[in-house]
Amino acid sequence: MDPVVANSAMSYSALLAITVPLALGLAATASAFGLGKAVSAAMEAIARQPEAGARIQTAMIIGCALIEALTIYVLVLAFILQGKIGH
């Protein structure tokens, strides 16, 4: 194998090995902050207007599911790219 091609393949694998866990960590951190802010805002809204609690809670749960989808997408991407690191 040509040394330039081998070096390129090694740097590609090294770059994936570094960026995949960092991306997953960043997505999980961003998701945690987003979920915390969403739940906090929903609890404050329910405290101010208890009669709208059911509607606020439903909207909060839908929003939390969408926020959590970011971390799930990055986790799936990490599994897909993990197979490319060894090759």
PyMOL Python script that loads the backbone (N, CA, C, O; Angstrom):
from pymol import cmd

cmd.read_pdbstr("""\
ATOM      1  N   MET A   1       0.846  -1.178   0.000  1.00  0.00           N
ATOM      2  CA  MET A   1       0.000   0.000   0.000  1.00  0.00           C
ATOM      3  C   MET A   1       0.890   1.240   0.000  1.00  0.00           C
ATOM      4  O   MET A   1       1.945   1.272   0.635  1.00  0.00           O
ATOM      5  N   ASP A   2       0.450   2.228  -0.708  1.00  0.00           N
ATOM      6  CA  ASP A   2       1.187   3.488  -0.799  1.00  0.00           C
ATOM      7  C   ASP A   2       1.242   4.154   0.580  1.00  0.00           C
ATOM      8  O   ASP A   2       0.218   4.211   1.260  1.00  0.00           O
ATOM      9  N   PRO A   3       2.407   4.660   1.016  1.00  0.00           N
ATOM     10  CA  PRO A   3       2.505   5.287   2.346  1.00  0.00           C
ATOM     11  C   PRO A   3       1.585   6.485   2.524  1.00  0.00           C
ATOM     12  O   PRO A   3       1.096   6.732   3.627  1.00  0.00           O
ATOM     13  N   VAL A   4       1.346   7.223   1.460  1.00  0.00           N
ATOM     14  CA  VAL A   4       0.458   8.387   1.561  1.00  0.00           C
ATOM     15  C   VAL A   4      -0.970   7.935   1.833  1.00  0.00           C
ATOM     16  O   VAL A   4      -1.670   8.535   2.648  1.00  0.00           O
ATOM     17  N   VAL A   5      -1.405   6.870   1.145  1.00  0.00           N
ATOM     18  CA  VAL A   5      -2.763   6.342   1.348  1.00  0.00           C
ATOM     19  C   VAL A   5      -2.895   5.752   2.750  1.00  0.00           C
ATOM     20  O   VAL A   5      -3.913   5.957   3.411  1.00  0.00           O
ATOM     21  N   ALA A   6      -1.892   5.030   3.206  1.00  0.00           N
ATOM     22  CA  ALA A   6      -1.929   4.437   4.547  1.00  0.00           C
ATOM     23  C   ALA A   6      -1.968   5.521   5.611  1.00  0.00           C
ATOM     24  O   ALA A   6      -2.713   5.407   6.584  1.00  0.00           O
ATOM     25  N   ASN A   7      -1.182   6.562   5.439  1.00  0.00           N
ATOM     26  CA  ASN A   7      -1.174   7.670   6.398  1.00  0.00           C
ATOM     27  C   ASN A   7      -2.511   8.390   6.408  1.00  0.00           C
ATOM     28  O   ASN A   7      -2.997   8.784   7.468  1.00  0.00           O
ATOM     29  N   SER A   8      -3.110   8.565   5.230  1.00  0.00           N
ATOM     30  CA  SER A   8      -4.412   9.219   5.136  1.00  0.00           C
ATOM     31  C   SER A   8      -5.486   8.396   5.841  1.00  0.00           C
ATOM     32  O   SER A   8      -6.336   8.939   6.547  1.00  0.00           O
ATOM     33  N   ALA A   9      -5.437   7.075   5.643  1.00  0.00           N
ATOM     34  CA  ALA A   9      -6.425   6.207   6.285  1.00  0.00           C
ATOM     35  C   ALA A   9      -6.239   6.206   7.794  1.00  0.00           C
ATOM     36  O   ALA A   9      -7.222   6.170   8.534  1.00  0.00           O
ATOM     37  N   MET A  10      -5.004   6.243   8.260  1.00  0.00           N
ATOM     38  CA  MET A  10      -4.755   6.251   9.694  1.00  0.00           C
ATOM     39  C   MET A  10      -5.227   7.568  10.322  1.00  0.00           C
ATOM     40  O   MET A  10      -5.792   7.569  11.416  1.00  0.00           O
ATOM     41  N   SER A  11      -4.995   8.682   9.630  1.00  0.00           N
ATOM     42  CA  SER A  11      -5.424   9.950  10.203  1.00  0.00           C
ATOM     43  C   SER A  11      -6.955  10.051  10.206  1.00  0.00           C
ATOM     44  O   SER A  11      -7.538  10.653  11.107  1.00  0.00           O
ATOM     45  N   TYR A  12      -7.605   9.455   9.187  1.00  0.00           N
ATOM     46  CA  TYR A  12      -9.066   9.427   9.157  1.00  0.00           C
ATOM     47  C   TYR A  12      -9.607   8.640  10.342  1.00  0.00           C
ATOM     48  O   TYR A  12     -10.553   9.079  10.996  1.00  0.00           O
ATOM     49  N   SER A  13      -9.025   7.502  10.620  1.00  0.00           N
ATOM     50  CA  SER A  13      -9.458   6.683  11.753  1.00  0.00           C
ATOM     51  C   SER A  13      -9.183   7.387  13.074  1.00  0.00           C
ATOM     52  O   SER A  13     -10.001   7.337  13.992  1.00  0.00           O
ATOM     53  N   ALA A  14      -8.032   8.042  13.170  1.00  0.00           N
ATOM     54  CA  ALA A  14      -7.709   8.771  14.398  1.00  0.00           C
ATOM     55  C   ALA A  14      -8.669   9.934  14.609  1.00  0.00           C
ATOM     56  O   ALA A  14      -9.098  10.199  15.732  1.00  0.00           O
ATOM     57  N   LEU A  15      -9.002  10.620  13.528  1.00  0.00           N
ATOM     58  CA  LEU A  15      -9.933  11.742  13.637  1.00  0.00           C
ATOM     59  C   LEU A  15     -11.320  11.257  14.069  1.00  0.00           C
ATOM     60  O   LEU A  15     -11.969  11.897  14.896  1.00  0.00           O
ATOM     61  N   LEU A  16     -11.773  10.134  13.515  1.00  0.00           N
ATOM     62  CA  LEU A  16     -13.062   9.577  13.935  1.00  0.00           C
ATOM     63  C   LEU A  16     -13.020   9.131  15.389  1.00  0.00           C
ATOM     64  O   LEU A  16     -13.983   9.326  16.131  1.00  0.00           O
ATOM     65  N   ALA A  17     -11.897   8.529  15.799  1.00  0.00           N
ATOM     66  CA  ALA A  17     -11.785   8.039  17.174  1.00  0.00           C
ATOM     67  C   ALA A  17     -11.826   9.186  18.175  1.00  0.00           C
ATOM     68  O   ALA A  17     -12.226   8.982  19.321  1.00  0.00           O
ATOM     69  N   ILE A  18     -11.428  10.370  17.773  1.00  0.00           N
ATOM     70  CA  ILE A  18     -11.457  11.530  18.667  1.00  0.00           C
ATOM     71  C   ILE A  18     -12.802  12.241  18.613  1.00  0.00           C
ATOM     72  O   ILE A  18     -13.356  12.604  19.651  1.00  0.00           O
ATOM     73  N   THR A  19     -13.327  12.442  17.408  1.00  0.00           N
ATOM     74  CA  THR A  19     -14.522  13.275  17.267  1.00  0.00           C
ATOM     75  C   THR A  19     -15.827  12.572  17.629  1.00  0.00           C
ATOM     76  O   THR A  19     -16.761  13.229  18.087  1.00  0.00           O
ATOM     77  N   VAL A  20     -15.918  11.263  17.439  1.00  0.00           N
ATOM     78  CA  VAL A  20     -17.172  10.552  17.741  1.00  0.00           C
ATOM     79  C   VAL A  20     -17.524  10.661  19.231  1.00  0.00           C
ATOM     80  O   VAL A  20     -18.654  11.037  19.547  1.00  0.00           O
ATOM     81  N   PRO A  21     -16.615  10.353  20.154  1.00  0.00           N
ATOM     82  CA  PRO A  21     -16.972  10.507  21.575  1.00  0.00           C
ATOM     83  C   PRO A  21     -17.203  11.964  21.977  1.00  0.00           C
ATOM     84  O   PRO A  21     -18.050  12.252  22.823  1.00  0.00           O
ATOM     85  N   LEU A  22     -16.451  12.876  21.369  1.00  0.00           N
ATOM     86  CA  LEU A  22     -16.661  14.294  21.690  1.00  0.00           C
ATOM     87  C   LEU A  22     -18.036  14.769  21.234  1.00  0.00           C
ATOM     88  O   LEU A  22     -18.707  15.516  21.946  1.00  0.00           O
ATOM     89  N   ALA A  23     -18.453  14.339  20.053  1.00  0.00           N
ATOM     90  CA  ALA A  23     -19.777  14.723  19.556  1.00  0.00           C
ATOM     91  C   ALA A  23     -20.881  14.163  20.446  1.00  0.00           C
ATOM     92  O   ALA A  23     -21.864  14.846  20.733  1.00  0.00           O
ATOM     93  N   LEU A  24     -20.712  12.917  20.879  1.00  0.00           N
ATOM     94  CA  LEU A  24     -21.715  12.310  21.759  1.00  0.00           C
ATOM     95  C   LEU A  24     -21.772  13.036  23.103  1.00  0.00           C
ATOM     96  O   LEU A  24     -22.857  13.278  23.632  1.00  0.00           O
ATOM     97  N   GLY A  25     -20.623  13.377  23.648  1.00  0.00           N
ATOM     98  CA  GLY A  25     -20.590  14.120  24.905  1.00  0.00           C
ATOM     99  C   GLY A  25     -21.197  15.502  24.785  1.00  0.00           C
ATOM    100  O   GLY A  25     -21.926  15.946  25.673  1.00  0.00           O
ATOM    101  N   LEU A  26     -20.899  16.186  23.685  1.00  0.00           N
ATOM    102  CA  LEU A  26     -21.455  17.516  23.456  1.00  0.00           C
ATOM    103  C   LEU A  26     -22.975  17.454  23.295  1.00  0.00           C
ATOM    104  O   LEU A  26     -23.697  18.284  23.848  1.00  0.00           O
ATOM    105  N   ALA A  27     -23.455  16.469  22.538  1.00  0.00           N
ATOM    106  CA  ALA A  27     -24.903  16.321  22.349  1.00  0.00           C
ATOM    107  C   ALA A  27     -25.597  15.998  23.667  1.00  0.00           C
ATOM    108  O   ALA A  27     -26.674  16.525  23.947  1.00  0.00           O
ATOM    109  N   ALA A  28     -24.985  15.134  24.477  1.00  0.00           N
ATOM    110  CA  ALA A  28     -25.591  14.782  25.767  1.00  0.00           C
ATOM    111  C   ALA A  28     -25.617  15.984  26.703  1.00  0.00           C
ATOM    112  O   ALA A  28     -26.594  16.190  27.422  1.00  0.00           O
ATOM    113  N   THR A  29     -24.551  16.777  26.698  1.00  0.00           N
ATOM    114  CA  THR A  29     -24.504  17.967  27.550  1.00  0.00           C
ATOM    115  C   THR A  29     -25.542  18.990  27.109  1.00  0.00           C
ATOM    116  O   THR A  29     -26.266  19.545  27.935  1.00  0.00           O
ATOM    117  N   ALA A  30     -25.611  19.237  25.809  1.00  0.00           N
ATOM    118  CA  ALA A  30     -26.592  20.197  25.298  1.00  0.00           C
ATOM    119  C   ALA A  30     -28.017  19.720  25.578  1.00  0.00           C
ATOM    120  O   ALA A  30     -28.888  20.518  25.925  1.00  0.00           O
ATOM    121  N   SER A  31     -28.245  18.436  25.427  1.00  0.00           N
ATOM    122  CA  SER A  31     -29.560  17.871  25.710  1.00  0.00           C
ATOM    123  C   SER A  31     -29.921  18.024  27.188  1.00  0.00           C
ATOM    124  O   SER A  31     -31.060  18.344  27.527  1.00  0.00           O
ATOM    125  N   ALA A  32     -28.947  17.792  28.057  1.00  0.00           N
ATOM    126  CA  ALA A  32     -29.207  17.919  29.496  1.00  0.00           C
ATOM    127  C   ALA A  32     -29.562  19.350  29.869  1.00  0.00           C
ATOM    128  O   ALA A  32     -30.487  19.581  30.647  1.00  0.00           O
ATOM    129  N   PHE A  33     -28.827  20.315  29.313  1.00  0.00           N
ATOM    130  CA  PHE A  33     -29.153  21.717  29.599  1.00  0.00           C
ATOM    131  C   PHE A  33     -30.524  22.088  29.040  1.00  0.00           C
ATOM    132  O   PHE A  33     -31.294  22.791  29.694  1.00  0.00           O
ATOM    133  N   GLY A  34     -30.827  21.618  27.835  1.00  0.00           N
ATOM    134  CA  GLY A  34     -32.137  21.900  27.236  1.00  0.00           C
ATOM    135  C   GLY A  34     -33.276  21.284  28.021  1.00  0.00           C
ATOM    136  O   GLY A  34     -34.306  21.922  28.234  1.00  0.00           O
ATOM    137  N   LEU A  35     -33.096  20.045  28.452  1.00  0.00           N
ATOM    138  CA  LEU A  35     -34.135  19.390  29.249  1.00  0.00           C
ATOM    139  C   LEU A  35     -34.324  20.090  30.591  1.00  0.00           C
ATOM    140  O   LEU A  35     -35.453  20.278  31.046  1.00  0.00           O
ATOM    141  N   GLY A  36     -33.233  20.470  31.213  1.00  0.00           N
ATOM    142  CA  GLY A  36     -33.327  21.170  32.491  1.00  0.00           C
ATOM    143  C   GLY A  36     -34.073  22.482  32.370  1.00  0.00           C
ATOM    144  O   GLY A  36     -34.916  22.806  33.206  1.00  0.00           O
ATOM    145  N   LYS A  37     -33.761  23.239  31.324  1.00  0.00           N
ATOM    146  CA  LYS A  37     -34.438  24.518  31.114  1.00  0.00           C
ATOM    147  C   LYS A  37     -35.918  24.317  30.793  1.00  0.00           C
ATOM    148  O   LYS A  37     -36.768  25.062  31.281  1.00  0.00           O
ATOM    149  N   ALA A  38     -36.226  23.313  29.975  1.00  0.00           N
ATOM    150  CA  ALA A  38     -37.620  23.060  29.607  1.00  0.00           C
ATOM    151  C   ALA A  38     -38.448  22.643  30.818  1.00  0.00           C
ATOM    152  O   ALA A  38     -39.554  23.145  31.020  1.00  0.00           O
ATOM    153  N   VAL A  39     -37.922  21.739  31.612  1.00  0.00           N
ATOM    154  CA  VAL A  39     -38.662  21.269  32.795  1.00  0.00           C
ATOM    155  C   VAL A  39     -38.797  22.391  33.818  1.00  0.00           C
ATOM    156  O   VAL A  39     -39.849  22.548  34.437  1.00  0.00           O
ATOM    157  N   SER A  40     -37.733  23.170  33.994  1.00  0.00           N
ATOM    158  CA  SER A  40     -37.788  24.289  34.930  1.00  0.00           C
ATOM    159  C   SER A  40     -38.859  25.302  34.520  1.00  0.00           C
ATOM    160  O   SER A  40     -39.640  25.764  35.352  1.00  0.00           O
ATOM    161  N   ALA A  41     -38.886  25.639  33.231  1.00  0.00           N
ATOM    162  CA  ALA A  41     -39.884  26.597  32.749  1.00  0.00           C
ATOM    163  C   ALA A  41     -41.300  26.033  32.887  1.00  0.00           C
ATOM    164  O   ALA A  41     -42.231  26.770  33.214  1.00  0.00           O
ATOM    165  N   ALA A  42     -41.463  24.751  32.643  1.00  0.00           N
ATOM    166  CA  ALA A  42     -42.790  24.138  32.776  1.00  0.00           C
ATOM    167  C   ALA A  42     -43.250  24.141  34.234  1.00  0.00           C
ATOM    168  O   ALA A  42     -44.417  24.412  34.517  1.00  0.00           O
ATOM    169  N   MET A  43     -42.342  23.843  35.152  1.00  0.00           N
ATOM    170  CA  MET A  43     -42.715  23.844  36.570  1.00  0.00           C
ATOM    171  C   MET A  43     -43.096  25.248  37.039  1.00  0.00           C
ATOM    172  O   MET A  43     -44.039  25.413  37.814  1.00  0.00           O
ATOM    173  N   GLU A  44     -42.365  26.253  36.570  1.00  0.00           N
ATOM    174  CA  GLU A  44     -42.716  27.632  36.928  1.00  0.00           C
ATOM    175  C   GLU A  44     -44.078  28.014  36.354  1.00  0.00           C
ATOM    176  O   GLU A  44     -44.872  28.686  37.012  1.00  0.00           O
ATOM    177  N   ALA A  45     -44.342  27.580  35.116  1.00  0.00           N
ATOM    178  CA  ALA A  45     -45.633  27.893  34.498  1.00  0.00           C
ATOM    179  C   ALA A  45     -46.780  27.202  35.230  1.00  0.00           C
ATOM    180  O   ALA A  45     -47.846  27.793  35.405  1.00  0.00           O
ATOM    181  N   ILE A  46     -46.576  25.972  35.655  1.00  0.00           N
ATOM    182  CA  ILE A  46     -47.617  25.252  36.403  1.00  0.00           C
ATOM    183  C   ILE A  46     -47.819  25.900  37.764  1.00  0.00           C
ATOM    184  O   ILE A  46     -48.946  25.972  38.254  1.00  0.00           O
ATOM    185  N   ALA A  47     -46.736  26.373  38.380  1.00  0.00           N
ATOM    186  CA  ALA A  47     -46.876  27.041  39.678  1.00  0.00           C
ATOM    187  C   ALA A  47     -47.672  28.335  39.548  1.00  0.00           C
ATOM    188  O   ALA A  47     -48.432  28.690  40.449  1.00  0.00           O
ATOM    189  N   ARG A  48     -47.501  29.039  38.433  1.00  0.00           N
ATOM    190  CA  ARG A  48     -48.238  30.290  38.232  1.00  0.00           C
ATOM    191  C   ARG A  48     -49.693  30.053  37.839  1.00  0.00           C
ATOM    192  O   ARG A  48     -50.581  30.816  38.219  1.00  0.00           O
ATOM    193  N   GLN A  49     -49.927  28.985  37.073  1.00  0.00           N
ATOM    194  CA  GLN A  49     -51.266  28.724  36.560  1.00  0.00           C
ATOM    195  C   GLN A  49     -51.587  27.232  36.696  1.00  0.00           C
ATOM    196  O   GLN A  49     -51.518  26.487  35.718  1.00  0.00           O
ATOM    197  N   PRO A  50     -51.935  26.802  37.910  1.00  0.00           N
ATOM    198  CA  PRO A  50     -52.149  25.370  38.149  1.00  0.00           C
ATOM    199  C   PRO A  50     -53.265  24.748  37.303  1.00  0.00           C
ATOM    200  O   PRO A  50     -53.213  23.557  36.995  1.00  0.00           O
ATOM    201  N   GLU A  51     -54.264  25.535  36.929  1.00  0.00           N
ATOM    202  CA  GLU A  51     -55.370  24.963  36.156  1.00  0.00           C
ATOM    203  C   GLU A  51     -54.943  24.569  34.740  1.00  0.00           C
ATOM    204  O   GLU A  51     -55.634  23.783  34.092  1.00  0.00           O
ATOM    205  N   ALA A  52     -53.825  25.095  34.249  1.00  0.00           N
ATOM    206  CA  ALA A  52     -53.322  24.734  32.919  1.00  0.00           C
ATOM    207  C   ALA A  52     -52.228  23.682  33.009  1.00  0.00           C
ATOM    208  O   ALA A  52     -51.511  23.440  32.039  1.00  0.00           O
ATOM    209  N   GLY A  53     -52.101  23.060  34.169  1.00  0.00           N
ATOM    210  CA  GLY A  53     -51.017  22.111  34.406  1.00  0.00           C
ATOM    211  C   GLY A  53     -50.978  20.944  33.437  1.00  0.00           C
ATOM    212  O   GLY A  53     -49.902  20.545  32.990  1.00  0.00           O
ATOM    213  N   ALA A  54     -52.145  20.390  33.107  1.00  0.00           N
ATOM    214  CA  ALA A  54     -52.179  19.227  32.215  1.00  0.00           C
ATOM    215  C   ALA A  54     -51.694  19.590  30.815  1.00  0.00           C
ATOM    216  O   ALA A  54     -50.936  18.837  30.204  1.00  0.00           O
ATOM    217  N   ARG A  55     -52.129  20.742  30.305  1.00  0.00           N
ATOM    218  CA  ARG A  55     -51.686  21.166  28.966  1.00  0.00           C
ATOM    219  C   ARG A  55     -50.209  21.500  28.959  1.00  0.00           C
ATOM    220  O   ARG A  55     -49.503  21.172  28.006  1.00  0.00           O
ATOM    221  N   ILE A  56     -49.733  22.148  30.011  1.00  0.00           N
ATOM    222  CA  ILE A  56     -48.309  22.493  30.097  1.00  0.00           C
ATOM    223  C   ILE A  56     -47.466  21.227  30.185  1.00  0.00           C
ATOM    224  O   ILE A  56     -46.419  21.121  29.547  1.00  0.00           O
ATOM    225  N   GLN A  57     -47.931  20.273  30.978  1.00  0.00           N
ATOM    226  CA  GLN A  57     -47.184  19.027  31.134  1.00  0.00           C
ATOM    227  C   GLN A  57     -47.113  18.254  29.814  1.00  0.00           C
ATOM    228  O   GLN A  57     -46.072  17.691  29.478  1.00  0.00           O
ATOM    229  N   THR A  58     -48.220  18.229  29.069  1.00  0.00           N
ATOM    230  CA  THR A  58     -48.225  17.545  27.782  1.00  0.00           C
ATOM    231  C   THR A  58     -47.237  18.203  26.819  1.00  0.00           C
ATOM    232  O   THR A  58     -46.465  17.515  26.150  1.00  0.00           O
ATOM    233  N   ALA A  59     -47.262  19.525  26.752  1.00  0.00           N
ATOM    234  CA  ALA A  59     -46.331  20.239  25.878  1.00  0.00           C
ATOM    235  C   ALA A  59     -44.884  20.023  26.316  1.00  0.00           C
ATOM    236  O   ALA A  59     -43.988  19.906  25.480  1.00  0.00           O
ATOM    237  N   MET A  60     -44.659  19.970  27.634  1.00  0.00           N
ATOM    238  CA  MET A  60     -43.314  19.747  28.142  1.00  0.00           C
ATOM    239  C   MET A  60     -42.809  18.356  27.752  1.00  0.00           C
ATOM    240  O   MET A  60     -41.655  18.209  27.349  1.00  0.00           O
ATOM    241  N   ILE A  61     -43.651  17.352  27.867  1.00  0.00           N
ATOM    242  CA  ILE A  61     -43.235  15.984  27.538  1.00  0.00           C
ATOM    243  C   ILE A  61     -42.914  15.862  26.049  1.00  0.00           C
ATOM    244  O   ILE A  61     -41.929  15.220  25.684  1.00  0.00           O
ATOM    245  N   ILE A  62     -43.719  16.461  25.196  1.00  0.00           N
ATOM    246  CA  ILE A  62     -43.437  16.439  23.757  1.00  0.00           C
ATOM    247  C   ILE A  62     -42.128  17.165  23.465  1.00  0.00           C
ATOM    248  O   ILE A  62     -41.308  16.684  22.683  1.00  0.00           O
ATOM    249  N   GLY A  63     -41.934  18.311  24.086  1.00  0.00           N
ATOM    250  CA  GLY A  63     -40.690  19.057  23.901  1.00  0.00           C
ATOM    251  C   GLY A  63     -39.480  18.288  24.396  1.00  0.00           C
ATOM    252  O   GLY A  63     -38.435  18.290  23.745  1.00  0.00           O
ATOM    253  N   CYS A  64     -39.607  17.634  25.534  1.00  0.00           N
ATOM    254  CA  CYS A  64     -38.495  16.842  26.073  1.00  0.00           C
ATOM    255  C   CYS A  64     -38.157  15.673  25.155  1.00  0.00           C
ATOM    256  O   CYS A  64     -36.986  15.328  24.998  1.00  0.00           O
ATOM    257  N   ALA A  65     -39.166  15.064  24.551  1.00  0.00           N
ATOM    258  CA  ALA A  65     -38.903  13.961  23.615  1.00  0.00           C
ATOM    259  C   ALA A  65     -38.139  14.459  22.397  1.00  0.00           C
ATOM    260  O   ALA A  65     -37.233  13.780  21.913  1.00  0.00           O
ATOM    261  N   LEU A  66     -38.491  15.626  21.902  1.00  0.00           N
ATOM    262  CA  LEU A  66     -37.782  16.182  20.754  1.00  0.00           C
ATOM    263  C   LEU A  66     -36.351  16.576  21.118  1.00  0.00           C
ATOM    264  O   LEU A  66     -35.437  16.396  20.313  1.00  0.00           O
ATOM    265  N   ILE A  67     -36.152  17.104  22.308  1.00  0.00           N
ATOM    266  CA  ILE A  67     -34.802  17.461  22.749  1.00  0.00           C
ATOM    267  C   ILE A  67     -33.956  16.200  22.901  1.00  0.00           C
ATOM    268  O   ILE A  67     -32.791  16.179  22.503  1.00  0.00           O
ATOM    269  N   GLU A  68     -34.533  15.161  23.468  1.00  0.00           N
ATOM    270  CA  GLU A  68     -33.798  13.919  23.688  1.00  0.00           C
ATOM    271  C   GLU A  68     -33.467  13.221  22.376  1.00  0.00           C
ATOM    272  O   GLU A  68     -32.522  12.434  22.315  1.00  0.00           O
ATOM    273  N   ALA A  69     -34.229  13.499  21.331  1.00  0.00           N
ATOM    274  CA  ALA A  69     -33.963  12.894  20.027  1.00  0.00           C
ATOM    275  C   ALA A  69     -32.574  13.274  19.517  1.00  0.00           C
ATOM    276  O   ALA A  69     -31.939  12.482  18.820  1.00  0.00           O
ATOM    277  N   LEU A  70     -32.098  14.457  19.848  1.00  0.00           N
ATOM    278  CA  LEU A  70     -30.750  14.873  19.437  1.00  0.00           C
ATOM    279  C   LEU A  70     -29.704  13.890  19.940  1.00  0.00           C
ATOM    280  O   LEU A  70     -28.843  13.459  19.173  1.00  0.00           O
ATOM    281  N   THR A  71     -29.766  13.536  21.195  1.00  0.00           N
ATOM    282  CA  THR A  71     -28.789  12.613  21.767  1.00  0.00           C
ATOM    283  C   THR A  71     -28.928  11.224  21.146  1.00  0.00           C
ATOM    284  O   THR A  71     -27.926  10.551  20.910  1.00  0.00           O
ATOM    285  N   ILE A  72     -30.133  10.801  20.885  1.00  0.00           N
ATOM    286  CA  ILE A  72     -30.339   9.489  20.279  1.00  0.00           C
ATOM    287  C   ILE A  72     -29.777   9.462  18.860  1.00  0.00           C
ATOM    288  O   ILE A  72     -29.160   8.474  18.464  1.00  0.00           O
ATOM    289  N   TYR A  73     -29.980  10.536  18.087  1.00  0.00           N
ATOM    290  CA  TYR A  73     -29.429  10.590  16.734  1.00  0.00           C
ATOM    291  C   TYR A  73     -27.906  10.533  16.759  1.00  0.00           C
ATOM    292  O   TYR A  73     -27.300   9.841  15.941  1.00  0.00           O
ATOM    293  N   VAL A  74     -27.289  11.245  17.677  1.00  0.00           N
ATOM    294  CA  VAL A  74     -25.830  11.228  17.761  1.00  0.00           C
ATOM    295  C   VAL A  74     -25.338   9.860  18.230  1.00  0.00           C
ATOM    296  O   VAL A  74     -24.292   9.397  17.774  1.00  0.00           O
ATOM    297  N   LEU A  75     -26.063   9.213  19.123  1.00  0.00           N
ATOM    298  CA  LEU A  75     -25.677   7.878  19.568  1.00  0.00           C
ATOM    299  C   LEU A  75     -25.727   6.881  18.412  1.00  0.00           C
ATOM    300  O   LEU A  75     -24.818   6.065  18.261  1.00  0.00           O
ATOM    301  N   VAL A  76     -26.770   6.940  17.603  1.00  0.00           N
ATOM    302  CA  VAL A  76     -26.869   6.068  16.427  1.00  0.00           C
ATOM    303  C   VAL A  76     -25.727   6.357  15.458  1.00  0.00           C
ATOM    304  O   VAL A  76     -25.111   5.436  14.923  1.00  0.00           O
ATOM    305  N   LEU A  77     -25.451   7.632  15.236  1.00  0.00           N
ATOM    306  CA  LEU A  77     -24.344   8.012  14.365  1.00  0.00           C
ATOM    307  C   LEU A  77     -23.013   7.512  14.914  1.00  0.00           C
ATOM    308  O   LEU A  77     -22.152   7.083  14.146  1.00  0.00           O
ATOM    309  N   ALA A  78     -22.837   7.561  16.219  1.00  0.00           N
ATOM    310  CA  ALA A  78     -21.606   7.065  16.833  1.00  0.00           C
ATOM    311  C   ALA A  78     -21.453   5.573  16.603  1.00  0.00           C
ATOM    312  O   ALA A  78     -20.347   5.109  16.326  1.00  0.00           O
ATOM    313  N   PHE A  79     -22.537   4.806  16.710  1.00  0.00           N
ATOM    314  CA  PHE A  79     -22.461   3.363  16.449  1.00  0.00           C
ATOM    315  C   PHE A  79     -22.125   3.085  14.988  1.00  0.00           C
ATOM    316  O   PHE A  79     -21.352   2.177  14.687  1.00  0.00           O
ATOM    317  N   ILE A  80     -22.704   3.863  14.088  1.00  0.00           N
ATOM    318  CA  ILE A  80     -22.431   3.683  12.664  1.00  0.00           C
ATOM    319  C   ILE A  80     -20.962   3.993  12.358  1.00  0.00           C
ATOM    320  O   ILE A  80     -20.299   3.234  11.651  1.00  0.00           O
ATOM    321  N   LEU A  81     -20.461   5.097  12.886  1.00  0.00           N
ATOM    322  CA  LEU A  81     -19.076   5.486  12.613  1.00  0.00           C
ATOM    323  C   LEU A  81     -18.074   4.636  13.373  1.00  0.00           C
ATOM    324  O   LEU A  81     -16.919   4.535  12.961  1.00  0.00           O
ATOM    325  N   GLN A  82     -18.485   4.028  14.461  1.00  0.00           N
ATOM    326  CA  GLN A  82     -17.575   3.171  15.235  1.00  0.00           C
ATOM    327  C   GLN A  82     -17.073   2.010  14.381  1.00  0.00           C
ATOM    328  O   GLN A  82     -15.928   1.586  14.537  1.00  0.00           O
ATOM    329  N   GLY A  83     -17.888   1.502  13.504  1.00  0.00           N
ATOM    330  CA  GLY A  83     -17.481   0.426  12.609  1.00  0.00           C
ATOM    331  C   GLY A  83     -16.464   0.884  11.581  1.00  0.00           C
ATOM    332  O   GLY A  83     -15.716   0.061  11.053  1.00  0.00           O
ATOM    333  N   LYS A  84     -16.417   2.176  11.282  1.00  0.00           N
ATOM    334  CA  LYS A  84     -15.478   2.699  10.298  1.00  0.00           C
ATOM    335  C   LYS A  84     -14.102   2.950  10.874  1.00  0.00           C
ATOM    336  O   LYS A  84     -13.138   3.089  10.121  1.00  0.00           O
ATOM    337  N   ILE A  85     -13.982   3.012  12.209  1.00  0.00           N
ATOM    338  CA  ILE A  85     -12.707   3.346  12.830  1.00  0.00           C
ATOM    339  C   ILE A  85     -11.680   2.237  12.633  1.00  0.00           C
ATOM    340  O   ILE A  85     -10.508   2.523  12.385  1.00  0.00           O
ATOM    341  N   GLY A  86     -12.086   1.010  12.737  1.00  0.00           N
ATOM    342  CA  GLY A  86     -11.140  -0.091  12.637  1.00  0.00           C
ATOM    343  C   GLY A  86     -10.674  -0.396  11.221  1.00  0.00           C
ATOM    344  O   GLY A  86      -9.721  -1.154  11.039  1.00  0.00           O
ATOM    345  N   HIS A  87     -11.315   0.168  10.233  1.00  0.00           N
ATOM    346  CA  HIS A  87     -10.994  -0.185   8.847  1.00  0.00           C
ATOM    347  C   HIS A  87     -10.139   0.826   8.189  1.00  0.00           C
ATOM    348  O   HIS A  87      -9.785   0.669   7.021  1.00  0.00           O
TER     349      HIS A  87
END
""", "prot")
cmd.dss("prot")
cmd.show_as("cartoon", "prot")
cmd.util.cbc("prot")
cmd.orient("prot")
